[in-house]
Each structure stands twice: as structure tokens, then as C-alpha cells.
Amino acid sequence: MAALLVASIALFSFAAPGFLGAANFNSMAMQLPELGLLSLAMLVPIISGGLNLSVTFTANIAGLATAWLVQGVLGDLGLASAPLAIIAGLGVGAAAGCLIGVIVAYVGAHPILVSLGAMIFLQGLGEFLTRGGGLSGMPEAFQVIGAGHFLGVPMPMWIFLGAAAVLFYIMHFTRTGFSIYMLGSNARATEYSGINVKRVLIVVYTLSGLLAGLAGMVMLARFNSVRVGHGESYLLITVLACFLAGANPFGGFGRVLPLVLGLMSLQVIASGMNLMGASQHLATAVWGGFLIIVMALRMPFLKQS
């Protein structure tokens, strides 16, 4: 992933006029965090041997809850309304993920089916509550989150890097992270080793929902509005990014740092092609081509393992 990132930057620095300019890097740093946070939310279930197809609609319902609270119930609290609403929105995201985890753990239904049902439910609920529209006009605090800068770097990028650092620590330096890797490698052996598999599954999808909720906060702040369809096109790209970064589609392997580097590579390719005048649809096709090539190269090793 590091080699791909360096090669992509080198290629477009020559091929795309203005690619190395500060404005382009600022634009990439503003666009990457939404997809990045949703990809982190997808990575954890994939490592556990599952999948969460509801990440984008979890993000949207969390954003809707936050916007509703700011403009309604908490509107009279002034400056305190924004942080309280954000905490509540993150709680909504975590609760949506927790519900998926409980069903997967105690009912035994396949994560794809459960998360697909949750996706449709959240989509319908959001459209019912908003009547197909959206909410806009957030307080100034959200504008700072969505468009502010710290040390010259956009705030959304800091949020993404902070979330990636926390997830990196959880997955590589805690018992919970080790249990998630074990669960993805062999669920039965994990259970026989004394680990509470049901609890781990609930933690996996709760953490996924929390990260998706954080993505919803970033989208709400950056667009100054929220509706059910925000980020819907990101769903399959998050899966692409996880597999491109080396996550095993059968579970048990996947790392945060290669995912971050892979996402940066995808953003560099999209921005570079955009500066060259290419269609965004062509960039998406190139992303898909990378996934096919990477999976074709890795499949012999996956079968051996």
C-alpha cells in the first residue's frame, strides 16, 4: 500500500497539472475522512468473519438524530447543544450496531442478512422521519468541525486519523482486538479457548456502528445538512478498500495502517484523474480494476492459508 501510494503520487505529479498544489491536497484531506471512517467501520466486521452492509445508513440515521436534537429538543441550550447532540448521535450509531451484533450473536443469523435487513430498516425509517427530504442549517460549531483547520490540516482529517489511531490500538494492543482476530480465524476454536464469542460479536458490531456514527457527524458537519441518501455510494467502495488493503474476505486478517494508506491511494487516484479531466465514473472503474487485480494475486495465498 505504501508503494502504491508513492507510485500514484509520483505518476500524477507529472501527469496532472496542479496536483502537488496546496489546494489539491486540502481538497483530498476534506474528501477522504468520510470514506475513511466508513471503511474503518467495515474493517472490524470483516476481520471477525462478517460484514456490515448498514454502515452508510447507520451514519445517516446518526446524523439525522444529531440534527434533529440540535434543531429541536436541545436547541435552547446554546453552545452546549452541539456536543450533547453529537454524543447522542454517536450513541444512536452504536445502538444500531449493537442491535445487529445481538441478533448475529444470539439468533445465529448470518451477518450479511442481518446487516442487509438493518440497512433497509434504517433507510425506510430515515425516509419516513424526513419524508424523503433532509435537515440543514447546523450551528457554527458544526461548521468548525466540517470546514475548520488545525495546523493547516482540515478538521475532518484529524478526526479520521484519530479514529484510525484508536482502532489501531484496540485491534493490536488489547484483548478485545486479539479476540476479534481469533474469532475471524476460527470461531469454534475461539469458543473452546474460553472467549465469550457472543460478547465479542456484540462488541464488533457496536464498534462498527460507533465508527459509522462518527462518519455521519463528519458528513453532517461538512455538508451542513443530512439526508438518508448521503454517502450511499460509499458502501461497496468501503469493501473494496478493505480488501485492497489486505483484509481477508474470510476473516481473521486485516490491519488499520494498510487500510489508511490504501484509502489515501484511492483518493490520490480519484483526485489525479479529476485534474486530468477524466470522469469520476472512470476513477471508480479504475478502483474496481485494482480490486480485481489484487484479489487475483492474493487468492493463491488465501487458499493455502
Contacts in CASP RR format, 6 or more apart in sequence:
PFRMAT RR
TARGET T0000
AUTHOR 0000-0000-0000
METHOD contacts of the structure
MODEL  1
MAALLVASIALFSFAAPGFLGAANFNSMAMQLPELGLLSLAMLVPIISGG
LNLSVTFTANIAGLATAWLVQGVLGDLGLASAPLAIIAGLGVGAAAGCLI
GVIVAYVGAHPILVSLGAMIFLQGLGEFLTRGGGLSGMPEAFQVIGAGHF
LGVPMPMWIFLGAAAVLFYIMHFTRTGFSIYMLGSNARATEYSGINVKRV
LIVVYTLSGLLAGLAGMVMLARFNSVRVGHGESYLLITVLACFLAGANPF
GGFGRVLPLVLGLMSLQVIASGMNLMGASQHLATAVWGGFLIIVMALRMP
FLKQS
1 244 0 8 1.000
1 245 0 8 1.000
1 258 0 8 1.000
1 261 0 8 1.000
1 262 0 8 1.000
1 265 0 8 1.000
2 261 0 8 1.000
4 261 0 8 1.000
4 262 0 8 1.000
4 265 0 8 1.000
5 261 0 8 1.000
5 262 0 8 1.000
5 264 0 8 1.000
5 265 0 8 1.000
5 268 0 8 1.000
8 265 0 8 1.000
8 268 0 8 1.000
8 269 0 8 1.000
9 268 0 8 1.000
12 19 0 8 1.000
12 268 0 8 1.000
12 269 0 8 1.000
12 271 0 8 1.000
12 272 0 8 1.000
12 275 0 8 1.000
12 276 0 8 1.000
13 19 0 8 1.000
13 20 0 8 1.000
15 272 0 8 1.000
15 276 0 8 1.000
16 271 0 8 1.000
16 272 0 8 1.000
16 273 0 8 1.000
16 275 0 8 1.000
16 276 0 8 1.000
17 275 0 8 1.000
18 24 0 8 1.000
18 275 0 8 1.000
19 271 0 8 1.000
19 272 0 8 1.000
19 275 0 8 1.000
24 271 0 8 1.000
24 272 0 8 1.000
24 275 0 8 1.000
26 154 0 8 1.000
27 271 0 8 1.000
28 267 0 8 1.000
28 268 0 8 1.000
28 271 0 8 1.000
29 153 0 8 1.000
29 154 0 8 1.000
29 156 0 8 1.000
29 157 0 8 1.000
30 154 0 8 1.000
30 156 0 8 1.000
30 157 0 8 1.000
30 222 0 8 1.000
31 267 0 8 1.000
31 271 0 8 1.000
32 157 0 8 1.000
32 160 0 8 1.000
32 263 0 8 1.000
32 264 0 8 1.000
32 267 0 8 1.000
33 154 0 8 1.000
33 156 0 8 1.000
33 157 0 8 1.000
33 159 0 8 1.000
33 160 0 8 1.000
33 215 0 8 1.000
33 218 0 8 1.000
34 156 0 8 1.000
34 215 0 8 1.000
34 216 0 8 1.000
34 218 0 8 1.000
34 219 0 8 1.000
34 222 0 8 1.000
34 231 0 8 1.000
34 234 0 8 1.000
35 234 0 8 1.000
35 237 0 8 1.000
35 238 0 8 1.000
35 241 0 8 1.000
35 263 0 8 1.000
35 266 0 8 1.000
35 267 0 8 1.000
36 160 0 8 1.000
36 215 0 8 1.000
36 238 0 8 1.000
36 241 0 8 1.000
36 260 0 8 1.000
36 263 0 8 1.000
37 59 0 8 1.000
37 159 0 8 1.000
37 160 0 8 1.000
37 163 0 8 1.000
37 211 0 8 1.000
37 212 0 8 1.000
37 214 0 8 1.000
37 215 0 8 1.000
37 216 0 8 1.000
37 218 0 8 1.000
38 55 0 8 1.000
38 56 0 8 1.000
38 59 0 8 1.000
38 211 0 8 1.000
38 212 0 8 1.000
38 215 0 8 1.000
38 231 0 8 1.000
38 234 0 8 1.000
38 235 0 8 1.000
38 238 0 8 1.000
39 237 0 8 1.000
39 238 0 8 1.000
39 241 0 8 1.000
39 242 0 8 1.000
39 259 0 8 1.000
39 263 0 8 1.000
40 163 0 8 1.000
40 164 0 8 1.000
40 167 0 8 1.000
40 211 0 8 1.000
40 256 0 8 1.000
40 259 0 8 1.000
41 52 0 8 1.000
41 55 0 8 1.000
41 58 0 8 1.000
41 59 0 8 1.000
41 208 0 8 1.000
41 209 0 8 1.000
41 210 0 8 1.000
41 211 0 8 1.000
41 212 0 8 1.000
41 213 0 8 1.000
41 215 0 8 1.000
41 238 0 8 1.000
42 51 0 8 1.000
42 52 0 8 1.000
42 55 0 8 1.000
42 208 0 8 1.000
42 238 0 8 1.000
42 239 0 8 1.000
42 241 0 8 1.000
42 242 0 8 1.000
43 167 0 8 1.000
43 242 0 8 1.000
43 247 0 8 1.000
43 254 0 8 1.000
43 256 0 8 1.000
43 259 0 8 1.000
44 167 0 8 1.000
44 171 0 8 1.000
44 180 0 8 1.000
44 204 0 8 1.000
44 207 0 8 1.000
44 208 0 8 1.000
44 211 0 8 1.000
45 51 0 8 1.000
45 52 0 8 1.000
45 111 0 8 1.000
45 115 0 8 1.000
45 204 0 8 1.000
45 205 0 8 1.000
45 208 0 8 1.000
46 239 0 8 1.000
46 242 0 8 1.000
46 247 0 8 1.000
46 248 0 8 1.000
46 249 0 8 1.000
46 251 0 8 1.000
46 254 0 8 1.000
47 171 0 8 1.000
47 180 0 8 1.000
47 181 0 8 1.000
47 184 0 8 1.000
47 247 0 8 1.000
47 248 0 8 1.000
47 251 0 8 1.000
47 252 0 8 1.000
47 253 0 8 1.000
47 254 0 8 1.000
48 180 0 8 1.000
48 183 0 8 1.000
48 184 0 8 1.000
48 200 0 8 1.000
48 201 0 8 1.000
48 204 0 8 1.000
48 251 0 8 1.000
48 252 0 8 1.000
49 111 0 8 1.000
49 183 0 8 1.000
49 184 0 8 1.000
49 250 0 8 1.000
49 251 0 8 1.000
49 252 0 8 1.000
50 111 0 8 1.000
50 112 0 8 1.000
50 184 0 8 1.000
50 251 0 8 1.000
51 111 0 8 1.000
51 112 0 8 1.000
51 115 0 8 1.000
51 239 0 8 1.000
52 97 0 8 1.000
52 100 0 8 1.000
52 111 0 8 1.000
52 115 0 8 1.000
52 205 0 8 1.000
52 208 0 8 1.000
52 209 0 8 1.000
52 212 0 8 1.000
53 112 0 8 1.000
53 115 0 8 1.000
53 116 0 8 1.000
53 118 0 8 1.000
53 119 0 8 1.000
53 235 0 8 1.000
54 96 0 8 1.000
54 97 0 8 1.000
54 100 0 8 1.000
54 115 0 8 1.000
54 116 0 8 1.000
54 117 0 8 1.000
54 118 0 8 1.000
54 119 0 8 1.000
54 122 0 8 1.000
54 212 0 8 1.000
55 208 0 8 1.000
55 209 0 8 1.000
55 211 0 8 1.000
55 212 0 8 1.000
55 215 0 8 1.000
55 235 0 8 1.000
55 238 0 8 1.000
56 119 0 8 1.000
56 212 0 8 1.000
56 229 0 8 1.000
56 230 0 8 1.000
56 231 0 8 1.000
56 232 0 8 1.000
56 234 0 8 1.000
56 235 0 8 1.000
57 118 0 8 1.000
57 119 0 8 1.000
57 122 0 8 1.000
57 123 0 8 1.000
57 228 0 8 1.000
57 232 0 8 1.000
58 93 0 8 1.000
58 96 0 8 1.000
58 97 0 8 1.000
58 118 0 8 1.000
58 122 0 8 1.000
58 209 0 8 1.000
58 212 0 8 1.000
58 213 0 8 1.000
59 93 0 8 1.000
59 212 0 8 1.000
59 213 0 8 1.000
59 215 0 8 1.000
59 216 0 8 1.000
59 219 0 8 1.000
59 230 0 8 1.000
59 231 0 8 1.000
60 122 0 8 1.000
60 126 0 8 1.000
60 216 0 8 1.000
60 219 0 8 1.000
60 226 0 8 1.000
60 227 0 8 1.000
60 228 0 8 1.000
60 229 0 8 1.000
60 230 0 8 1.000
60 231 0 8 1.000
61 92 0 8 1.000
61 93 0 8 1.000
61 96 0 8 1.000
61 122 0 8 1.000
61 125 0 8 1.000
61 126 0 8 1.000
62 89 0 8 1.000
62 90 0 8 1.000
62 91 0 8 1.000
62 92 0 8 1.000
62 93 0 8 1.000
62 96 0 8 1.000
62 212 0 8 1.000
62 213 0 8 1.000
62 216 0 8 1.000
62 217 0 8 1.000
63 89 0 8 1.000
63 92 0 8 1.000
63 213 0 8 1.000
63 216 0 8 1.000
63 217 0 8 1.000
63 219 0 8 1.000
63 220 0 8 1.000
63 226 0 8 1.000
64 126 0 8 1.000
64 129 0 8 1.000
64 130 0 8 1.000
64 134 0 8 1.000
64 135 0 8 1.000
64 226 0 8 1.000
64 228 0 8 1.000
65 85 0 8 1.000
65 88 0 8 1.000
65 89 0 8 1.000
65 92 0 8 1.000
66 85 0 8 1.000
66 86 0 8 1.000
66 88 0 8 1.000
66 89 0 8 1.000
66 92 0 8 1.000
66 216 0 8 1.000
66 217 0 8 1.000
66 220 0 8 1.000
66 226 0 8 1.000
67 85 0 8 1.000
67 135 0 8 1.000
67 136 0 8 1.000
67 138 0 8 1.000
67 220 0 8 1.000
67 225 0 8 1.000
67 226 0 8 1.000
68 129 0 8 1.000
68 135 0 8 1.000
69 75 0 8 1.000
69 81 0 8 1.000
69 84 0 8 1.000
69 85 0 8 1.000
69 88 0 8 1.000
69 89 0 8 1.000
70 81 0 8 1.000
70 82 0 8 1.000
70 85 0 8 1.000
70 138 0 8 1.000
70 139 0 8 1.000
70 142 0 8 1.000
71 135 0 8 1.000
71 137 0 8 1.000
74 80 0 8 1.000
74 81 0 8 1.000
74 84 0 8 1.000
74 85 0 8 1.000
75 81 0 8 1.000
77 84 0 8 1.000
78 139 0 8 1.000
79 141 0 8 1.000
81 139 0 8 1.000
82 139 0 8 1.000
82 141 0 8 1.000
82 142 0 8 1.000
83 141 0 8 1.000
86 217 0 8 1.000
89 213 0 8 1.000
89 217 0 8 1.000
90 210 0 8 1.000
90 213 0 8 1.000
90 214 0 8 1.000
90 217 0 8 1.000
91 210 0 8 1.000
91 213 0 8 1.000
92 213 0 8 1.000
93 209 0 8 1.000
93 210 0 8 1.000
93 212 0 8 1.000
93 213 0 8 1.000
94 206 0 8 1.000
94 207 0 8 1.000
94 209 0 8 1.000
94 210 0 8 1.000
94 213 0 8 1.000
96 118 0 8 1.000
96 122 0 8 1.000
96 209 0 8 1.000
96 212 0 8 1.000
97 118 0 8 1.000
97 205 0 8 1.000
97 206 0 8 1.000
97 208 0 8 1.000
97 209 0 8 1.000
97 210 0 8 1.000
97 212 0 8 1.000
98 202 0 8 1.000
98 205 0 8 1.000
98 206 0 8 1.000
98 209 0 8 1.000
99 118 0 8 1.000
100 111 0 8 1.000
100 114 0 8 1.000
100 115 0 8 1.000
100 118 0 8 1.000
100 205 0 8 1.000
101 114 0 8 1.000
101 201 0 8 1.000
101 202 0 8 1.000
101 204 0 8 1.000
101 205 0 8 1.000
101 206 0 8 1.000
102 202 0 8 1.000
103 109 0 8 1.000
103 114 0 8 1.000
104 110 0 8 1.000
104 111 0 8 1.000
104 114 0 8 1.000
104 201 0 8 1.000
104 205 0 8 1.000
105 197 0 8 1.000
105 198 0 8 1.000
105 199 0 8 1.000
105 201 0 8 1.000
105 202 0 8 1.000
106 198 0 8 1.000
107 114 0 8 1.000
111 205 0 8 1.000
123 228 0 8 1.000
124 228 0 8 1.000
126 132 0 8 1.000
126 228 0 8 1.000
127 133 0 8 1.000
127 228 0 8 1.000
130 227 0 8 1.000
130 228 0 8 1.000
132 227 0 8 1.000
132 228 0 8 1.000
133 227 0 8 1.000
133 228 0 8 1.000
134 225 0 8 1.000
134 226 0 8 1.000
134 227 0 8 1.000
134 228 0 8 1.000
135 225 0 8 1.000
135 226 0 8 1.000
135 227 0 8 1.000
136 224 0 8 1.000
136 225 0 8 1.000
136 226 0 8 1.000
137 224 0 8 1.000
137 225 0 8 1.000
138 220 0 8 1.000
138 221 0 8 1.000
138 224 0 8 1.000
138 225 0 8 1.000
142 220 0 8 1.000
142 221 0 8 1.000
142 224 0 8 1.000
143 221 0 8 1.000
143 224 0 8 1.000
144 155 0 8 1.000
145 155 0 8 1.000
145 156 0 8 1.000
145 159 0 8 1.000
145 217 0 8 1.000
145 218 0 8 1.000
145 221 0 8 1.000
146 154 0 8 1.000
146 155 0 8 1.000
146 156 0 8 1.000
146 218 0 8 1.000
146 221 0 8 1.000
146 222 0 8 1.000
147 154 0 8 1.000
147 155 0 8 1.000
147 221 0 8 1.000
147 222 0 8 1.000
148 154 0 8 1.000
148 155 0 8 1.000
149 155 0 8 1.000
150 158 0 8 1.000
156 218 0 8 1.000
156 221 0 8 1.000
156 222 0 8 1.000
159 214 0 8 1.000
159 218 0 8 1.000
160 218 0 8 1.000
161 260 0 8 1.000
163 211 0 8 1.000
163 214 0 8 1.000
164 256 0 8 1.000
164 259 0 8 1.000
164 260 0 8 1.000
167 207 0 8 1.000
167 211 0 8 1.000
167 256 0 8 1.000
168 256 0 8 1.000
168 257 0 8 1.000
170 176 0 8 1.000
170 177 0 8 1.000
170 207 0 8 1.000
171 177 0 8 1.000
171 180 0 8 1.000
171 181 0 8 1.000
171 255 0 8 1.000
171 256 0 8 1.000
172 255 0 8 1.000
172 256 0 8 1.000
176 200 0 8 1.000
176 203 0 8 1.000
179 190 0 8 1.000
179 195 0 8 1.000
179 200 0 8 1.000
180 200 0 8 1.000
180 203 0 8 1.000
180 204 0 8 1.000
181 252 0 8 1.000
181 253 0 8 1.000
182 189 0 8 1.000
182 190 0 8 1.000
182 193 0 8 1.000
182 195 0 8 1.000
182 252 0 8 1.000
183 190 0 8 1.000
183 195 0 8 1.000
183 197 0 8 1.000
183 200 0 8 1.000
183 201 0 8 1.000
183 204 0 8 1.000
183 252 0 8 1.000
184 190 0 8 1.000
184 250 0 8 1.000
184 251 0 8 1.000
184 252 0 8 1.000
185 251 0 8 1.000
185 252 0 8 1.000
185 253 0 8 1.000
187 197 0 8 1.000
190 197 0 8 1.000
190 200 0 8 1.000
191 197 0 8 1.000
216 226 0 8 1.000
216 230 0 8 1.000
219 226 0 8 1.000
219 230 0 8 1.000
219 231 0 8 1.000
220 226 0 8 1.000
223 230 0 8 1.000
237 266 0 8 1.000
237 284 0 8 1.000
237 287 0 8 1.000
240 287 0 8 1.000
240 288 0 8 1.000
240 290 0 8 1.000
240 291 0 8 1.000
241 259 0 8 1.000
241 262 0 8 1.000
241 263 0 8 1.000
241 266 0 8 1.000
242 254 0 8 1.000
242 259 0 8 1.000
243 249 0 8 1.000
243 291 0 8 1.000
243 294 0 8 1.000
243 295 0 8 1.000
244 262 0 8 1.000
244 266 0 8 1.000
244 290 0 8 1.000
244 291 0 8 1.000
244 294 0 8 1.000
245 254 0 8 1.000
245 255 0 8 1.000
245 258 0 8 1.000
245 259 0 8 1.000
245 261 0 8 1.000
245 262 0 8 1.000
245 263 0 8 1.000
246 253 0 8 1.000
246 254 0 8 1.000
246 255 0 8 1.000
246 258 0 8 1.000
246 294 0 8 1.000
246 298 0 8 1.000
247 253 0 8 1.000
247 254 0 8 1.000
247 255 0 8 1.000
247 259 0 8 1.000
248 254 0 8 1.000
248 302 0 8 1.000
248 305 0 8 1.000
249 302 0 8 1.000
250 302 0 8 1.000
266 287 0 8 1.000
269 283 0 8 1.000
269 286 0 8 1.000
269 287 0 8 1.000
270 280 0 8 1.000
270 283 0 8 1.000
270 287 0 8 1.000
273 282 0 8 1.000
273 283 0 8 1.000
273 286 0 8 1.000
274 280 0 8 1.000
274 283 0 8 1.000
END
